[in-house]
Amino acid sequence: MVFFDIPFSFSQVKEVSLYILSALFIFAGIMHFIKPRMYLMMMPPWLPAHKAMNYISGAAEIALGALLLWPAYSSWAAWGLIALLVAVFPANVYMLTSGKFKIPRPLLILRLPLQAVLIAWVYWHT
């Protein structure tokens, strides 16, 4: 006995998810160029070449986000985004521990496990 009928398939949900994920990374990458100061503040002081790293990571987010939509490259792009998410994790920790940000502490704490959620979401598309 069927109690409800789902009007969409699993593959459709995954496809929509991919477009949303791609758009999020492309948008975030563009923001590295539009609002670089915001991203530079997030970088721990022990990292070298803040400006260069900001622009490189922004360009990587744009390129990898776009490549997610190219079937021949989507798995590689997803693995690249996972590596990028792992690489920027120290910035999230720095945001929490530096005291430089006017963001409520509970939200900064929430950012840490959110990174794992993003990694899992990207991994779904490998």
Secondary structure as the mmCIF struct_conf table of DSSP 4:
data_model
#
loop_
_struct_conf.conf_type_id
_struct_conf.id
_struct_conf.beg_label_comp_id
_struct_conf.beg_label_asym_id
_struct_conf.beg_label_seq_id
_struct_conf.end_label_comp_id
_struct_conf.end_label_asym_id
_struct_conf.end_label_seq_id
BEND BEND1 PHE A 3 PHE A 3
BEND BEND2 PRO A 7 PHE A 8
HELX_RH_AL_P HELX_RH_AL_P1 PHE A 10 ILE A 34
BEND BEND3 LYS A 35 LYS A 35
HELX_RH_AL_P HELX_RH_AL_P2 PRO A 36 MET A 42
BEND BEND4 MET A 43 MET A 43
TURN_TY1_P TURN_TY1_P1 PRO A 45 TRP A 46
BEND BEND5 LEU A 47 PRO A 48
HELX_RH_AL_P HELX_RH_AL_P3 HIS A 50 LEU A 67
TURN_TY1_P TURN_TY1_P2 LEU A 68 LEU A 69
BEND BEND6 TRP A 70 TRP A 70
TURN_TY1_P TURN_TY1_P3 PRO A 71 TYR A 73
HELX_RH_AL_P HELX_RH_AL_P4 SER A 74 ALA A 87
TURN_TY1_P TURN_TY1_P4 VAL A 88 VAL A 88
HELX_RH_AL_P HELX_RH_AL_P5 PHE A 89 SER A 98
BEND BEND7 ILE A 103 ILE A 103
HELX_RH_AL_P HELX_RH_AL_P6 ARG A 105 TYR A 123
TURN_TY1_P TURN_TY1_P5 TRP A 124 HIS A 125
#
